Amino acid sequence: MRGDWRDFRPAIWLAMLGAAVALVFSPWWFGAIFWGAAIGAAIRIQQQRRRLAASSAAKTSRAPGAPRKRRSRRSRKR
């Protein structure tokens, strides 16, 4: 099932790893690398979820059997 907290598992694991590294190693900012990766992973996951939701909404909004919109062709200059 998509759309629940399980989608964010990689980001959660990276954040936990960052906290563990920050607690174990003396300069706490070594864990910031993993925290930054967790934030980046969460942003990417959210973008993918939005893109997936938008594409599925576009598919369902079109009536079955209705013609698709034609793409405009650019004229190539020679």
N, C-alpha and C positions, 0 to 999 in steps of 0.2 A: 504494500500500500504506500503510495506516495503522498506527500503533503503533511507529514507529521514530523516530530522531532528527530526521527531516525535519519532524515536527510542531512541533518547537521552533525552527525557523529564524527566525521573527520575534523571539523572545527572544534568540537568539544574535546576530542582527544589531544589535539594540538594545544589547546588552552591548558589542559591538565598537565601535559608534558612541560609546558612553560612554567607552570607553578612549581612543579617538582624540581626543575632545573634551578629556578630562582631560590628555592629553599636549600638545595644541596650545595650549590657552588657559591663561593664568596661574593663575587660581584653579581648582584641580583639582576643586573640588566642582561645577563646571558639568557635568561628566560624570556626577555622581551622579543628575541628573535622568533620564538615559538608563538608568543602572543600575537605578534604582527602577522605571522603565517595563519593563525587561527582567524584573525579578523579578515584577512584576504580570502581565505577559504569560505568563510561565511558569506562574504559579499558575492563571490562567484556562485555559490549554491543558490542564493536568493535570486541572482540574475537568471540562472538556468530555470528556476521554478517559475519566474515571471514569464520567460520566453515560452516555456511549455504551456502555461495557462493561456497565454495569448494565442498561441497556434491552435490549441484545442478549441478555444472560443470561436476563432475564425472558421474552423471546420464545421462547427455545429450551427453557426449563424447562417450558413448558406443552405438553401433548400436542396433536398436531394434531387439530383437530376438537373439542377439549374446550371446554365453555362457559366464557366469561369470567366473572370475579367481578363481581357486581353492585355498583354504587356505592350507598351509602346516600344517600337523598334527605333533605335537611333540610326540616323543615316550615317554611313561611313564616308568620310571624305577621302578621296583618292587623289 
